Amino acid sequence: MPNPKPNCQELTNLLSALKNLKPEFDLAHQEALVSHDLTKIRELKKQVESKIKELEAKMDPYNIELRKKLAKENGFGFVGNFHDGWAKVEKDGRCFYVDQTGKAINGEKYDEAEDFSEGLACVYRSYEYFYIDSAGERINSERYESAGTFHEGLAWVKKNGKYSYIDPTGKIAFSAKYDEAEDFSEGLASVGKDRTYVRAYRYINRTGKRINSKTYDSAGDFHEGLAWVLKNEDFFYIDQTGKQTISEKYDNANDFSEGLALVEKDDESFYIDHTGKIVISEKYDEAGGFSEGLARVEKDREWFYIDRTGKQAISEKYDTARDFSEGLAIVGKNGKPFYIDHTGRKIFDDEPYF
């Protein structure tokens, strides 16, 4: 998992620990001048180096600088963040995984690859999806038409046109099959089954049991205890019992993220909190949900990023923009796509592969 963002107290503690080492170093230096024994100084040097690395990690929670370094040294077009010790990289149109030194997990390369999640990664090659472990070994001999990443111990897979869920050993978790399936989130997953002319969605738990008898025309994942659903052309929010929690209904709705959700009504997009209260009243032509504290919005054919108060967070504006993920977002300007960090700094110049 990515490193959590540091808080002020964590950074203060690390700085204090470094300052506290200075008197010890001064004393050891004086003693070394007399004894010519550098043992204590070497020990303190290791402690300082360790604290500096810890501080650098806190200041760069998404390993941006390390990823830039690996890309430059190895000619990678893109370097993802590290998950379970491995980052997916792209070179010459192929994907594979490397550790923090740039060493590949094995000699295997893939047409597509997902981040490691819960010790496993979904990869695609020769028109089939399959899973590998952290040693690069396949977990079973199965090949799938499509497959998702592992969440809460389960992953959806598609075979012979039907969806089911597997556990980390590759075994089928429960016998039910579906016409559509989504990732588990907060203990529940949205699945769809075809009826005459329509597809009906419902929620199941990790044993495959339905949480209630209700069905919807479409259904999202649970985030922060709520999920959007669509019924009779109206979007609204429900809790994990299926109860509607916000009385208002919308023309479109999105997942809650960092306490806010993007909704649309009467051709206008705006952000609400868990109670349905409008938090950011500014109206945009188009907008995305919040991710890593920022959301992309479009006005007068220009895209830019705002913070949770609605204030423009990055001064630059773009022709296209995507959500932030792992510290980076793909934007486009003058026909050229590239990656930026949270400050708007360009990180990868090459055309994004992922």
C-alpha positions as CSV (number, residue, x, y, z in Angstrom):
1,M,0.0,0.0,0.0
2,P,1.2,3.6,-0.6
3,N,2.7,5.4,2.4
4,P,0.1,7.4,4.3
5,K,0.4,11.2,4.1
6,P,2.4,12.5,7.0
7,N,0.9,14.8,9.6
8,C,2.7,17.7,11.3
9,Q,3.4,15.8,14.5
10,E,5.1,12.9,12.7
11,L,7.4,15.4,10.8
12,T,8.1,17.3,14.1
13,N,9.1,14.0,15.8
14,L,11.5,13.0,13.1
15,L,13.1,16.5,13.0
16,S,13.4,16.4,16.8
17,A,15.1,12.9,16.7
18,L,17.6,14.2,14.2
19,K,18.4,17.3,16.4
20,N,18.8,15.1,19.4
21,L,21.5,13.1,17.6
22,K,23.7,16.2,17.2
23,P,25.0,16.5,20.8
24,E,25.8,12.8,20.8
25,F,27.7,13.2,17.5
26,D,29.7,16.2,18.9
27,L,30.6,14.2,22.0
28,A,31.6,11.2,19.9
29,H,33.7,13.4,17.7
30,Q,35.6,14.8,20.7
31,E,36.2,11.3,22.0
32,A,37.4,10.1,18.6
33,L,40.0,12.8,18.5
34,V,41.6,11.3,21.6
35,S,41.0,7.6,21.1
36,H,41.1,7.5,17.3
37,D,38.1,5.0,17.6
38,L,35.4,5.8,15.0
39,T,33.0,3.1,16.1
40,K,30.6,5.4,17.8
41,I,30.6,7.9,14.9
42,R,29.9,5.1,12.5
43,E,26.9,4.0,14.6
44,L,25.5,7.6,14.8
45,K,26.0,8.0,11.0
46,K,23.8,5.0,10.4
47,Q,21.1,6.4,12.7
48,V,21.2,9.7,10.9
49,E,21.0,8.1,7.5
50,S,18.0,5.9,8.7
51,K,16.2,9.0,10.1
52,I,16.8,10.9,6.9
53,K,15.4,8.1,4.8
54,E,12.3,7.9,7.0
55,L,11.9,11.7,6.7
56,E,12.2,11.6,2.9
57,A,9.6,8.8,2.8
58,K,7.2,10.9,4.9
59,M,7.8,13.9,2.7
60,D,7.2,11.9,-0.5
61,P,4.3,9.5,0.4
62,Y,3.9,8.4,-3.2
63,N,7.6,7.8,-3.9
64,I,7.6,10.3,-6.8
65,E,11.3,11.0,-6.6
66,L,12.2,7.3,-6.5
67,R,9.9,6.6,-9.4
68,K,11.4,9.4,-11.5
69,K,14.9,8.1,-10.7
70,L,14.0,4.6,-11.7
71,A,12.5,5.8,-15.0
72,K,15.5,7.9,-15.9
73,E,18.1,5.2,-15.0
74,N,16.3,2.3,-16.7
75,G,14.5,4.0,-19.6
76,F,11.0,3.2,-18.3
77,G,8.2,5.2,-19.9
78,F,6.2,5.0,-16.7
79,V,6.7,3.8,-13.1
80,G,3.8,3.2,-10.8
81,N,3.8,3.3,-7.1
82,F,4.9,0.4,-5.0
83,H,2.4,-2.2,-3.7
84,D,3.6,-5.2,-1.7
85,G,7.1,-4.1,-2.6
86,W,6.6,-4.1,-6.4
87,A,5.8,-1.3,-8.9
88,K,4.5,-1.9,-12.4
89,V,6.6,-0.3,-15.1
90,E,6.3,0.1,-18.9
91,K,9.1,-0.2,-21.4
92,D,8.9,-0.6,-25.2
93,G,5.2,-1.2,-25.0
94,R,5.4,-4.1,-22.4
95,C,4.6,-4.2,-18.7
96,F,6.5,-5.9,-15.8
97,Y,7.3,-5.3,-12.2
98,V,10.4,-4.0,-10.4
99,D,11.5,-3.5,-6.8
100,Q,12.8,-0.3,-5.4
101,T,16.3,-0.9,-6.9
102,G,14.8,-1.4,-10.3
103,K,15.3,-5.2,-10.3
104,A,12.6,-7.1,-12.2
105,I,10.4,-9.6,-10.4
106,N,11.3,-12.2,-13.1
107,G,11.9,-12.2,-16.8
108,E,8.2,-12.2,-17.6
109,K,6.5,-9.3,-19.5
110,Y,2.9,-8.7,-20.1
111,D,0.6,-6.7,-22.5
112,E,-1.3,-5.3,-19.5
113,A,-0.7,-5.4,-15.7
114,E,-2.5,-4.2,-12.6
115,D,-0.9,-3.1,-9.3
116,F,-0.3,-5.8,-6.7
117,S,-3.2,-6.0,-4.3
118,E,-3.2,-8.3,-1.2
119,G,-0.2,-10.1,-2.5
120,L,-1.4,-10.8,-6.0
121,A,-1.5,-9.1,-9.4
122,C,-3.8,-9.5,-12.4
123,V,-1.9,-9.5,-15.7
124,Y,-2.9,-10.0,-19.3
125,R,-1.0,-11.7,-22.1
126,S,-1.9,-13.7,-25.3
127,Y,-5.6,-12.7,-25.0
128,E,-6.0,-14.1,-21.5
129,Y,-6.0,-12.8,-17.9
130,F,-4.4,-14.6,-15.0
131,Y,-2.9,-14.0,-11.6
132,I,0.7,-14.0,-10.3
133,D,2.1,-13.8,-6.8
134,S,5.0,-11.7,-5.4
135,A,7.5,-14.2,-6.8
136,G,6.0,-13.9,-10.3
137,E,4.5,-17.4,-10.2
138,R,0.9,-18.1,-11.4
139,I,-1.5,-19.0,-8.7
140,N,-3.3,-21.6,-10.8
141,S,-3.6,-22.7,-14.4
142,E,-6.9,-20.9,-15.1
143,R,-7.2,-18.3,-17.8
144,Y,-10.0,-15.8,-17.8
145,E,-11.8,-13.6,-20.3
146,S,-11.6,-10.7,-17.9
147,A,-10.5,-10.3,-14.2
148,G,-10.3,-7.8,-11.4
149,T,-7.9,-7.1,-8.6
150,F,-8.3,-8.6,-5.2
151,H,-10.3,-6.6,-2.6
152,E,-11.1,-7.9,0.9
153,G,-9.9,-11.4,0.0
154,L,-11.9,-11.9,-3.2
155,A,-11.6,-11.0,-6.9
156,W,-14.2,-11.2,-9.7
157,V,-13.3,-13.2,-12.8
158,K,-15.2,-13.8,-16.1
159,K,-15.2,-17.2,-17.8
160,N,-17.5,-18.6,-20.5
161,G,-19.4,-15.3,-20.4
162,K,-20.3,-15.5,-16.7
163,Y,-18.8,-13.8,-13.6
164,S,-17.8,-15.4,-10.3
165,Y,-15.5,-14.7,-7.4
166,I,-12.3,-16.5,-6.5
167,D,-10.2,-16.5,-3.3
168,P,-6.3,-16.0,-3.3
169,T,-5.7,-19.6,-4.0
170,G,-7.7,-19.3,-7.2
171,K,-10.6,-21.4,-5.9
172,I,-14.2,-20.4,-6.6
173,A,-15.4,-18.6,-3.4
174,F,-19.2,-19.5,-3.8
175,S,-21.2,-21.2,-6.5
176,A,-23.3,-18.3,-7.7
177,K,-22.6,-16.8,-11.2
178,Y,-23.5,-13.4,-12.6
179,D,-23.8,-11.4,-15.8
180,E,-21.8,-8.6,-14.2
181,A,-19.8,-8.2,-11.0
182,E,-17.9,-5.5,-9.2
183,D,-15.1,-5.4,-6.6
184,F,-16.0,-5.9,-2.9
185,S,-15.9,-2.7,-0.9
186,E,-16.8,-2.4,2.8
187,G,-17.9,-6.0,2.8
188,L,-20.4,-5.8,-0.1
189,A,-20.3,-6.1,-3.9
190,S,-22.8,-5.1,-6.6
191,V,-23.7,-7.9,-9.0
192,G,-26.0,-8.0,-12.0
193,K,-28.3,-10.7,-13.4
194,D,-30.1,-10.5,-16.7
195,R,-33.9,-10.6,-16.8
196,T,-36.1,-10.2,-19.8
197,Y,-34.8,-7.1,-21.6
198,V,-33.1,-5.7,-18.5
199,R,-30.3,-6.3,-16.1
200,A,-31.1,-6.2,-12.3
201,Y,-28.5,-5.3,-9.8
202,R,-28.3,-6.3,-6.1
203,Y,-25.8,-6.4,-3.3
204,I,-24.1,-9.5,-1.9
205,N,-21.8,-10.1,1.1
206,R,-18.6,-12.1,1.0
207,T,-20.4,-15.4,1.3
208,G,-22.5,-14.6,-1.8
209,K,-25.7,-14.0,0.2
210,R,-27.9,-11.1,-0.8
211,I,-28.3,-8.4,1.8
212,N,-32.0,-7.9,1.0
213,S,-34.5,-8.5,-1.8
214,K,-34.2,-5.1,-3.5
215,T,-32.9,-4.7,-7.0
216,Y,-31.8,-1.6,-8.9
217,D,-31.3,-0.6,-12.5
218,S,-27.6,0.2,-11.7
219,A,-25.6,0.3,-8.5
220,G,-22.2,1.6,-7.3
221,D,-19.7,0.5,-4.8
222,F,-20.0,1.3,-1.1
223,H,-17.7,4.1,0.1
224,E,-17.8,5.8,3.5
225,G,-20.9,3.7,4.3
226,L,-23.0,4.9,1.3
227,A,-23.6,3.7,-2.3
228,W,-25.4,5.4,-5.2
229,V,-28.1,3.4,-6.9
230,L,-30.4,4.0,-9.9
231,K,-34.1,3.1,-9.9
232,N,-36.7,4.4,-12.4
233,E,-34.3,7.0,-13.8
234,D,-33.5,8.5,-10.4
235,F,-30.2,8.3,-8.6
236,F,-30.1,8.3,-4.8
237,Y,-27.9,7.0,-1.9
238,I,-28.5,4.0,0.3
239,D,-26.7,2.6,3.4
240,Q,-25.6,-1.1,3.8
241,T,-29.1,-2.1,4.8
242,G,-30.6,-0.7,1.6
243,K,-32.2,2.3,3.3
244,Q,-32.2,5.6,1.4
245,T,-30.1,8.0,3.5
246,I,-30.4,11.2,1.5
247,S,-33.9,12.3,0.6
248,E,-32.9,14.1,-2.5
249,K,-32.8,12.3,-5.9
250,Y,-30.5,13.2,-8.7
251,D,-30.0,12.9,-12.5
252,N,-26.6,11.4,-11.9
253,A,-24.5,10.5,-8.9
254,N,-21.0,9.3,-8.0
255,D,-19.1,7.5,-5.2
256,F,-18.4,9.4,-2.0
257,S,-14.7,10.2,-1.6
258,E,-13.1,12.1,1.3
259,G,-16.5,13.1,2.6
260,L,-17.9,14.5,-0.7
261,A,-19.8,13.2,-3.8
262,L,-20.3,14.7,-7.2
263,V,-23.9,14.8,-8.3
264,E,-25.9,16.3,-11.2
265,K,-29.3,17.8,-11.3
266,D,-31.0,20.0,-13.9
267,D,-27.9,20.0,-16.0
268,E,-25.7,21.3,-13.2
269,S,-22.9,19.5,-11.4
270,F,-22.1,20.1,-7.7
271,Y,-20.7,18.4,-4.6
272,I,-22.6,17.2,-1.5
273,D,-21.7,15.8,1.9
274,H,-23.2,12.7,3.6
275,T,-26.3,14.6,4.6
276,G,-27.0,15.8,1.1
277,K,-26.0,19.4,1.9
278,I,-24.3,21.2,-1.0
279,V,-20.7,21.9,0.1
280,I,-19.3,23.4,-3.1
281,S,-21.9,25.5,-4.8
282,E,-19.9,26.5,-7.8
283,K,-21.4,25.0,-11.0
284,Y,-19.1,23.3,-13.6
285,D,-19.7,22.1,-17.1
286,E,-18.1,18.8,-16.1
287,A,-16.4,17.5,-13.0
288,G,-14.8,14.4,-11.4
289,G,-14.9,13.1,-7.8
290,F,-12.3,13.9,-5.2
291,S,-9.1,11.8,-5.1
292,E,-6.1,12.5,-2.9
293,G,-7.7,15.9,-1.8
294,L,-8.2,17.2,-5.4
295,A,-11.0,17.0,-8.0
296,R,-10.8,17.9,-11.7
297,V,-13.4,20.3,-13.0
298,E,-14.1,21.8,-16.4
299,K,-15.4,25.2,-17.2
300,D,-15.4,27.1,-20.5
301,R,-13.5,24.1,-22.1
302,E,-10.6,24.3,-19.7
303,W,-9.8,21.7,-17.0
304,F,-8.3,22.5,-13.7
305,Y,-8.1,21.1,-10.1
306,I,-9.9,22.3,-7.0
307,D,-9.5,21.4,-3.3
308,R,-12.3,20.5,-0.9
309,T,-13.2,24.1,-0.3
310,G,-13.7,24.7,-4.1
311,K,-10.5,26.8,-4.5
312,Q,-8.3,26.2,-7.5
313,A,-5.4,24.2,-6.2
314,I,-3.1,24.1,-9.3
315,S,-2.7,27.3,-11.2
316,E,-2.3,25.6,-14.6
317,K,-5.3,24.8,-16.8
318,Y,-5.4,21.9,-19.3
319,D,-7.2,20.6,-22.4
320,T,-7.9,17.3,-20.7
321,A,-7.5,16.0,-17.1
322,R,-7.9,12.8,-15.2
323,D,-8.3,12.0,-11.5
324,F,-5.2,11.7,-9.3
325,S,-4.0,8.3,-8.4
326,E,-0.9,7.3,-6.5
327,G,0.3,11.0,-6.4
328,L,-0.1,11.5,-10.2
329,A,-2.7,12.6,-12.7
330,I,-2.6,12.4,-16.5
331,V,-3.4,15.8,-18.2
332,G,-3.2,17.0,-21.7
333,K,-2.2,20.3,-23.3
334,N,-1.7,21.2,-26.9
335,G,-2.2,17.6,-27.9
336,K,0.5,16.2,-25.6
337,P,-0.5,14.0,-22.6
338,F,1.8,13.9,-19.5
339,Y,1.8,13.2,-15.8
340,I,1.7,15.9,-13.1
341,D,2.0,15.7,-9.3
342,H,-0.2,17.5,-6.7
343,T,1.7,20.8,-7.3
344,G,1.3,20.7,-11.0
345,R,4.9,19.8,-11.6
346,K,5.5,17.6,-14.7
347,I,6.8,14.2,-13.7
348,F,6.8,11.9,-16.8
349,D,7.1,13.6,-20.2
350,D,6.6,10.4,-22.2
351,E,3.1,9.7,-23.5
352,P,1.3,7.7,-20.7
353,Y,1.0,3.9,-21.4
354,F,-1.3,3.1,-18.5
